[in-house]
Amino acid sequence: MNGIRSPLWWEFDLLPDGSLAISAERLRLLGFALRGIPPDAQQVRLSDLPGVTYRYVEAQQMVEIDAGDQSLVPVVLDASAAPRPLDLDRVTRNTGAVLNYGIYADGSEDGVRASAQYDFRLLTGLGVASTSGYLAYDDYLTRRLDHIRLDTNWRSTDVRRAITLTIGDTVGEGGQLNTAYRLGGIQLRRDYDMRPDLVTTALPTLNGSAAVPSAIDLYINGLRYYTGEVRRGPFQFRSLPSLRGGATATIVLTDANGRVTRFDKPLFFVPGLLPQGKLDFSVEAGFPRLNYGSESFDYFDGPAASASVRYGITDALTLQGHAEGMGDLVNGSLGGTLRLGTLGAVTAGFGASRFRGKTGTRYLLEAQTRLLGVDLYGSIERSDSDFQTIVTATELKVRDKRVDSLPEPLPGDPMNPFLVAFSRRTERAGASFSLLGTGFNLAYTRVRIADRDMRIANVGVQRTLGRNVSLWGNAYKRFGDSRDYAVVVGLSMQLGRRSWASSNVSYSPDSTRISSQYTHNTGSGEGSWSWSLASSEVVSGSGSGYAAADVVYRAHHATLGAGLEYSRGSLRVNGYAEGAIVAMGGVFLTPSIDRSFAVVRGAGPNTPLFVDTRAVAHADSRGRALLPSLRSLATNTIAIDPSNLPVDLQAPRTEIEVVPDDRAGVIVDFRVAPEAAAVVILVDDAGTPLPVGSTVVLEGGGEPAVVGFDGRTFLTGLKPQNRALVHRAEGADCSVSFDFKPVAGQQVVIGPLPCR
């Protein structure tokens, strides 16, 4: 087929008219596309297939088939790059508790400030109950100890369907046009983040065809992605790396004669697209949270609810809808994202609300494309003054209940989500491109809040000089204010494998400043440390400079840090400790745990431990250890190095694979235990060692042992009194009786014993 001889035998039907036919199932195995052909068809004429010619050589019992690309299914070359399916039956969650903590303090001649943050999780088979908050003390201002609760909830996950149920404090989705909001209540949502094995972004596919069998290389934006071989015919890449915006794919084919064929193809990546048939949703109801971070139990007294849904109509089109309401507020919107092949993508949305008898509307239109190597984007979002969401309606209702109205948002960063939430008109445009080895980013943003109209332009430039040095610059200008602009130019370099240095000069109408920083890091594992020096000096204008030094040590039980800062003639000292306390199969002190973890037991004293071949810890004297950074809902291979085990200990297995549930803990038991074993030296009546190869069987069962040189035989499963039968390689059988007493940490040797 297409010049390649199949190593298998294939059965064809020779029809009366001399044509050949084959079953649809065999056609599929040969790589044909069964368009319009029933999959259970028993006879499909080769002559009926488009783009197919064939020749039957009866003398050789051979069929030569030449098939065009249109009749074949493209060979997927990067199938191995697709996420490995998760074995859901192996997902494990053990009962336990985790308390993450952080203790911070700083002091100067003005006073002392201290705070302590906590995040407590109770892990059960029914879900995870958690609560978080912080304590704060300010000796300079309030001189009191305050406690603020942040979030308290219970969360249960359905890994098989990628669904999460949360009861308590959570964040409600805002959809395409509205703003996310905090609430206390209940939420049911799709959580694709918990399933790394699922493809949840519709990636572009890359198609090509090889005229002859060839070696193939694929480069994306100049970086090699794939190397392999391809047969004659169509091929396809389906698991391309997830990028953003436009990219250029370069395919290089090299045939057996060394001829090289090279061609470029444009690609466009749209992160917001769902694959065809994928559904994403979120439904929540409860009471909106007020003053989060400054009040513990401040909720609006009226209920609110919202629902969002996204669905992949095709790999190029995702539609979405959103609805929310509370009291006299009703809000809804529809929209979608469409990929325009390799040209770019457009997103559009329209929403309307009804609040206190007034109807408001909001719309969004954005586009992104790549032209002549330049990535372009632009968006416009507008709403009238009567358009309200849960966030804005709650704010208005709270104002009505207070004598002193809340202040309006102050001007600031136009990208601030809080400011954008209150914006009635937001416009953005930008471009990014490379020119002569230099990267450029241009951006323009316009935000209108109440009677304030802010327009800001940004320019960013970056160029790499050699392998370890980069030069960069940023500038911004706020229109309407002749003194609101700034320029920063900097140089960054890597000094060796573990040190970095940077310096920059910034200029604004108010001041000119020079800043520098040096950082040294010995690693990220246990026992590593890092330190940094930083300074900033005002060359001209207003403002003050500073000099600072920091050091961080990653200890076995916690991460410790300390620092000094000198500014305005005052010295400030700070320090912190971050870590976790874990109760699961014992109590452990460890650095902070944000991911899944494993509690290892039965590993043997001081045994080295590995996660996915990476050395991470040593067991304690009782063979226990905590491994804090496992990948949730993914296969983690935990292993021990038995070479350091005492000679009297035996490891039944040295490698265990676990799949921990989302942010869960698992117990891994290697069951290393003392082994009742000894070396028994066997001799005959004359004191001559028994022949090599003789077999020894303990009375009462057990695996046979083999006599080695000098009569030495390693026997396991021994008891205080033992009797063994010996089958000599030459000569009559004999038996031997002996006593056994283990000696901790030593290999017991018994004998020589005469076998009679």
SVG drawing of the C-alpha trace seen along z (x, -y; Angstrom):
<svg xmlns="http://www.w3.org/2000/svg" viewBox="-40 -69 76 111">
<polyline fill="none" stroke="black" stroke-width="0.4" points="0.0,0.0 1.5,-3.3 4.8,-1.4 4.9,0.1 4.6,3.9 2.3,5.0 3.8,7.7 0.2,9.2 -2.0,11.4 -5.2,9.6 -8.3,11.3 -10.0,9.9 -13.0,11.1 -12.5,11.6 -15.9,10.7 -17.2,12.2 -16.4,9.0 -12.8,9.3 -12.8,6.4 -11.6,6.8 -13.7,6.1 -12.8,6.0 -14.8,5.5 -15.2,2.1 -13.5,3.2 -10.4,4.2 -10.4,0.9 -10.4,-0.9 -7.4,1.1 -5.6,0.3 -6.1,-3.4 -9.0,-4.3 -11.6,-7.0 -15.0,-5.3 -17.0,-8.3 -20.5,-7.2 -19.6,-3.5 -21.5,-1.5 -19.0,-0.3 -20.4,3.3 -20.3,3.6 -18.8,6.9 -17.9,6.1 -16.6,2.7 -15.2,2.5 -11.8,0.9 -12.8,-0.8 -15.5,-2.6 -13.1,-4.4 -12.2,-7.9 -8.6,-8.5 -7.7,-4.7 -6.2,-2.6 -5.0,1.0 -3.5,3.9 -4.0,7.6 -0.9,9.8 -2.4,13.3 0.8,15.2 2.3,13.5 -1.0,13.4 -0.4,9.7 -2.5,6.5 -0.8,3.2 -2.9,0.3 -2.2,-3.4 -4.4,-5.6 -4.6,-9.4 -4.7,-11.6 -8.5,-12.2 -9.2,-8.5 -7.0,-8.0 -7.3,-8.9 -4.4,-11.2 -1.9,-9.5 -1.7,-11.2 2.0,-11.7 1.9,-13.2 -0.6,-10.9 1.9,-10.1 1.9,-13.8 -1.8,-13.6 -2.6,-13.5 -2.4,-10.0 -5.9,-8.8 -6.4,-8.8 -7.2,-5.5 -10.1,-6.8 -10.3,-3.5 -6.9,-4.3 -7.8,-7.7 -7.1,-7.7 -7.9,-10.0 -7.1,-9.2 -8.6,-10.8 -6.4,-13.5 -6.0,-17.2 -3.6,-19.9 -2.9,-23.3 -1.0,-25.7 0.4,-28.7 2.4,-31.8 3.8,-34.0 5.1,-37.5 6.6,-40.3 8.4,-43.5 9.5,-46.3 11.2,-49.7 11.5,-52.6 7.9,-53.4 6.6,-50.1 6.0,-46.4 3.5,-44.8 2.8,-41.1 0.3,-38.8 -0.5,-35.1 -2.3,-33.5 -3.9,-30.1 -5.6,-27.7 -7.0,-24.6 -8.3,-21.6 -10.0,-18.5 -9.7,-15.7 -12.4,-13.0 -13.8,-10.5 -16.8,-12.7 -14.9,-15.8 -12.7,-18.6 -13.8,-21.0 -11.7,-24.1 -11.4,-27.5 -8.9,-30.3 -8.2,-33.7 -5.6,-35.8 -4.6,-37.4 -3.1,-40.9 -1.5,-43.1 -0.2,-46.7 1.7,-48.2 2.0,-51.5 -1.7,-52.3 -4.4,-50.2 -2.5,-48.5 -4.9,-45.6 -5.2,-42.0 -7.7,-41.5 -9.0,-38.3 -10.5,-38.2 -12.1,-35.0 -11.7,-34.7 -13.3,-31.6 -15.1,-28.6 -16.6,-25.9 -17.0,-22.2 -16.1,-20.9 -16.8,-17.6 -15.5,-16.5 -16.8,-14.0 -13.6,-13.2 -15.2,-11.0 -17.5,-13.8 -15.2,-16.7 -17.8,-18.4 -17.3,-20.2 -19.9,-20.9 -19.1,-23.7 -21.2,-24.7 -20.1,-27.8 -17.9,-30.7 -17.2,-30.6 -16.8,-32.8 -19.7,-33.1 -19.0,-33.2 -19.6,-36.5 -19.9,-35.1 -18.7,-37.0 -20.0,-40.5 -20.4,-40.6 -18.0,-40.5 -17.3,-37.5 -18.5,-38.0 -18.0,-36.4 -21.0,-34.8 -21.9,-32.4 -24.1,-29.7 -23.9,-26.7 -22.2,-26.2 -22.2,-23.3 -19.7,-23.7 -17.6,-21.9 -14.0,-21.9 -11.8,-20.8 -8.7,-22.0 -8.8,-18.9 -8.4,-16.6 -5.1,-17.2 -5.8,-14.2 -8.6,-15.9 -8.2,-18.1 -10.3,-21.2 -9.0,-23.7 -9.8,-23.3 -6.3,-23.3 -5.8,-23.9 -4.8,-20.8 -1.9,-20.8 -2.3,-18.8 0.2,-17.8 1.1,-15.1 4.3,-13.2 4.8,-12.1 7.2,-9.4 8.2,-7.8 10.2,-10.5 11.7,-11.7 9.7,-14.6 10.6,-17.5 8.0,-20.0 9.0,-23.5 6.6,-26.0 7.9,-29.5 11.4,-28.1 11.3,-25.6 11.5,-21.9 8.3,-20.2 8.4,-16.8 10.8,-14.4 9.8,-11.1 9.0,-9.3 6.0,-9.3 4.8,-7.0 3.5,-8.2 0.2,-9.9 -1.6,-12.4 -0.5,-13.1 -1.8,-15.2 -0.7,-16.8 -3.5,-17.1 -1.8,-17.7 0.1,-20.9 1.4,-22.9 -1.2,-25.4 0.0,-28.8 -1.7,-32.2 -2.4,-34.1 -0.7,-33.4 2.2,-31.1 4.1,-29.7 4.6,-26.0 7.5,-24.8 7.4,-21.2 10.6,-19.7 10.4,-16.4 13.6,-14.5 13.3,-11.4 15.6,-8.4 17.7,-10.2 18.3,-13.2 16.0,-15.5 14.5,-18.1 11.1,-19.6 10.2,-22.6 7.0,-24.4 5.4,-26.9 1.8,-26.9 0.1,-29.6 -1.7,-28.6 -3.9,-30.5 -4.5,-29.5 -7.6,-30.7 -7.5,-29.7 -11.2,-30.3 -12.4,-27.7 -13.9,-24.4 -13.5,-21.2 -16.7,-20.1 -19.2,-18.6 -17.5,-19.9 -19.8,-21.6 -18.6,-23.9 -21.1,-25.3 -21.4,-26.9 -24.6,-27.4 -24.6,-29.1 -27.0,-30.7 -26.5,-32.4 -25.8,-35.7 -23.2,-38.2 -20.2,-38.7 -19.3,-42.3 -16.0,-43.8 -14.1,-40.6 -10.7,-40.7 -11.8,-43.3 -14.9,-41.8 -15.5,-38.1 -19.3,-37.7 -20.5,-40.6 -23.1,-39.3 -25.9,-41.1 -29.3,-40.2 -30.9,-39.4 -30.2,-36.2 -28.7,-36.2 -28.2,-33.5 -26.4,-33.1 -25.7,-30.5 -23.2,-30.3 -22.8,-27.8 -20.3,-27.4 -20.6,-24.7 -18.3,-23.8 -20.5,-23.7 -17.5,-22.9 -13.8,-23.1 -14.0,-26.6 -17.1,-27.9 -18.0,-28.1 -21.2,-29.6 -21.9,-30.9 -24.7,-32.2 -25.1,-33.7 -28.0,-34.7 -28.1,-36.2 -30.5,-37.9 -31.3,-39.1 -34.4,-40.8 -35.6,-43.2 -32.5,-42.5 -32.6,-40.3 -29.6,-40.1 -28.8,-37.9 -26.4,-37.7 -25.4,-35.6 -22.2,-35.4 -19.6,-33.3 -16.1,-32.9 -15.3,-32.0 -11.9,-31.0 -11.6,-32.2 -9.3,-29.4 -5.7,-30.7 -6.8,-34.3 -7.7,-35.0 -10.7,-34.9 -13.7,-37.1 -15.7,-37.2 -19.0,-38.9 -21.6,-39.2 -24.8,-41.1 -26.5,-41.4 -29.4,-43.2 -30.6,-43.9 -33.7,-45.0 -33.3,-46.8 -35.8,-49.0 -37.9,-49.3 -35.1,-50.4 -33.6,-48.4 -30.0,-48.5 -27.8,-46.9 -24.2,-46.0 -22.2,-44.6 -18.8,-43.3 -16.9,-42.9 -13.3,-41.9 -11.0,-40.5 -7.5,-39.2 -5.5,-38.3 -2.0,-37.9 -0.9,-39.9 2.6,-39.9 4.0,-38.5 2.2,-41.0 -0.3,-39.9 -3.1,-42.4 -6.0,-42.6 -8.8,-45.1 -12.0,-45.2 -14.8,-47.5 -17.2,-47.0 -20.0,-49.4 -23.0,-49.6 -25.5,-52.3 -26.0,-53.7 -29.0,-51.5 -27.1,-48.2 -26.6,-46.5 -25.1,-43.3 -25.1,-41.6 -21.9,-43.5 -23.2,-47.0 -26.8,-46.3 -25.5,-45.1 -23.3,-48.2 -26.4,-50.4 -28.5,-48.6 -25.8,-48.9 -25.5,-52.6 -29.3,-53.0 -29.0,-51.5 -26.1,-53.7 -26.2,-57.3 -22.7,-57.9 -22.6,-56.7 -19.7,-54.7 -17.0,-56.5 -16.7,-56.0 -13.7,-54.1 -10.7,-56.3 -8.7,-56.6 -5.9,-54.1 -4.7,-51.1 -7.3,-50.8 -6.7,-47.0 -7.8,-46.8 -10.9,-44.4 -12.6,-46.5 -12.4,-49.6 -13.4,-47.8 -16.5,-46.4 -17.8,-50.0 -16.7,-51.1 -19.4,-52.0 -17.0,-52.0 -13.8,-50.1 -11.7,-50.1 -8.5,-48.2 -6.1,-47.7 -2.7,-46.4 0.0,-44.8 3.0,-42.6 5.7,-41.7 9.5,-41.0 11.8,-43.2 15.5,-42.6 15.5,-40.2 13.7,-42.7 10.2,-42.1 7.7,-45.0 4.4,-45.3 2.1,-48.2 -1.2,-48.7 -3.9,-51.3 -6.6,-51.3 -9.5,-53.6 -11.8,-53.3 -14.7,-55.6 -15.9,-55.5 -18.6,-58.0 -17.3,-61.3 -13.7,-60.2 -12.3,-59.3 -8.8,-57.6 -6.8,-56.9 -3.4,-55.2 -0.9,-54.0 1.9,-51.5 5.0,-50.5 7.2,-47.5 10.5,-46.5 12.7,-43.5 15.9,-42.2 18.1,-39.3 21.9,-39.9 23.6,-36.5 22.4,-33.7 22.3,-35.3 21.6,-39.0 18.4,-40.8 17.7,-44.5 14.1,-45.8 12.2,-49.0 8.6,-50.1 6.9,-53.4 3.3,-54.7 1.5,-57.9 -1.9,-58.9 -3.6,-61.3 -5.1,-64.5 -2.4,-65.0 0.9,-66.3 2.7,-65.1 1.4,-61.6 4.0,-59.5 7.0,-57.4 9.8,-55.5 11.8,-52.6 14.9,-51.0 16.6,-48.0 19.2,-45.3 18.9,-41.7 21.5,-39.0 22.1,-35.5 25.4,-35.0 26.2,-31.4 23.6,-28.8 22.2,-30.2 22.6,-34.0 20.8,-36.8 21.3,-40.6 19.2,-43.4 19.3,-47.2 17.0,-49.8 16.6,-53.5 13.1,-55.1 12.1,-58.6 8.9,-60.5 8.3,-64.3 8.5,-63.9 11.8,-62.0 14.6,-60.0 15.5,-56.7 18.2,-54.0 17.3,-50.6 19.4,-47.4 19.0,-43.9 21.2,-40.8 19.8,-37.3 21.5,-34.1 19.6,-30.8 21.1,-27.4 18.0,-25.5 14.4,-24.9 14.6,-21.7 15.1,-21.0 18.2,-22.6 18.5,-25.1 18.7,-28.9 18.7,-32.1 19.6,-35.7 19.2,-39.0 20.4,-42.6 18.4,-45.5 18.7,-49.2 17.0,-52.2 18.4,-55.7 16.6,-58.9 18.9,-60.8 16.7,-63.9 13.2,-65.0 11.1,-63.9 10.9,-60.6 13.2,-58.5 15.6,-55.7 16.1,-52.4 18.5,-49.6 17.4,-46.1 18.7,-42.6 16.7,-39.4 17.6,-35.7 15.4,-32.6 16.1,-29.2 14.1,-26.1 14.3,-23.9 13.0,-20.4 10.0,-21.6 9.3,-25.1 10.5,-28.0 12.2,-30.7 13.0,-34.3 14.4,-37.5 15.3,-40.9 16.5,-44.4 15.4,-47.6 16.8,-51.1 14.8,-54.1 14.3,-57.7 16.9,-57.3 15.0,-54.4 15.9,-50.8 13.1,-48.1 13.6,-44.5 11.3,-41.7 11.0,-38.0 8.6,-35.2 8.0,-31.4 5.8,-29.5 4.9,-25.8 2.3,-23.2 1.2,-20.7 -0.2,-17.5 -2.1,-14.8 -2.3,-11.6 -0.7,-8.4 1.1,-10.5 1.9,-14.2 4.4,-15.9 5.9,-19.4 6.6,-20.4 6.8,-23.3 3.5,-24.7 1.2,-22.2 -0.8,-23.7 -1.1,-20.5 -1.6,-16.8 0.8,-15.0 1.8,-11.5 2.6,-10.1 5.2,-7.4 5.6,-4.7 7.3,-1.4 10.2,-2.7 13.0,-1.7 15.2,-4.1 16.8,-7.0 15.9,-5.5 16.1,-7.9 12.8,-8.6 12.1,-9.6 9.0,-11.0 9.1,-10.4 12.9,-9.6 13.5,-12.9 15.1,-12.7 12.9,-14.6 13.4,-13.4 14.8,-10.8 12.6,-8.7 13.1,-9.3 14.4,-6.7 10.9,-5.0 10.7,-4.8 8.2,-7.6 8.3,-10.8 5.9,-13.3 6.2,-14.2 4.5,-17.6 4.3,-18.2 2.5,-15.5 0.5,-16.1 -3.2,-15.9 -5.2,-13.4 -2.0,-12.2 0.2,-9.1 3.0,-9.8 5.7,-7.1 7.1,-7.0 10.2,-4.9 12.8,-4.0 16.5,-3.1 16.8,0.2 20.6,0.2 20.9,-1.6 18.6,0.7 20.1,2.7 20.9,6.3 18.1,7.8 15.4,5.7 13.5,6.7 11.5,4.4 8.7,6.4 8.6,3.7 10.6,0.6 8.2,-1.4 4.5,-2.3 2.3,-4.3 -0.4,-6.5 -3.1,-8.8 -4.1,-11.3 -7.4,-13.0 -7.6,-16.8 -5.5,-18.5 -5.7,-15.2 -3.3,-13.1 -2.5,-9.5 -0.7,-6.9 2.0,-4.9 3.2,-1.8 6.3,0.0 6.0,2.6 9.8,2.8 10.1,5.3 12.7,7.5 13.3,10.8 13.8,14.0 16.8,15.1 20.2,16.5 23.2,17.9 23.5,21.6 26.7,23.3 26.1,27.0 28.8,29.7 28.8,33.5 30.1,35.8 33.6,35.3 33.3,31.5 33.3,31.0 30.9,28.3 27.8,29.8 27.9,29.7 27.0,26.4 23.4,26.6 22.0,28.8 18.5,27.7 17.3,27.1 13.7,27.1 12.5,26.1 10.2,28.4 6.7,26.8 6.9,25.2 8.7,22.3 10.6,21.7 13.5,24.0 17.0,22.6 20.1,23.5 23.5,24.3 26.2,22.0 30.0,22.0 31.5,23.2 28.1,24.8 26.6,21.3 22.9,21.3 20.6,18.3 17.4,19.4 14.3,17.2 11.2,17.7 13.1,19.2 11.6,20.1 13.2,20.5 13.7,24.2 14.1,25.4 14.6,28.7 15.6,28.7 15.8,31.5 18.7,31.3 18.5,32.9 22.2,33.2 23.2,32.8 25.3,36.0 24.6,38.5 21.8,39.3 19.4,36.8 20.1,35.7 18.6,33.4 19.8,30.8 18.3,29.2 19.2,25.9 18.0,23.0 17.6,19.4 17.8,16.1 17.7,12.8 20.3,10.1 19.2,6.5 21.2,4.9 23.4,8.0 23.4,10.9 23.0,14.1 25.5,16.9 24.8,20.5 27.2,23.4 29.0,25.2 26.3,27.8 26.7,31.5 23.9,32.8 23.0,36.5"/>
</svg>
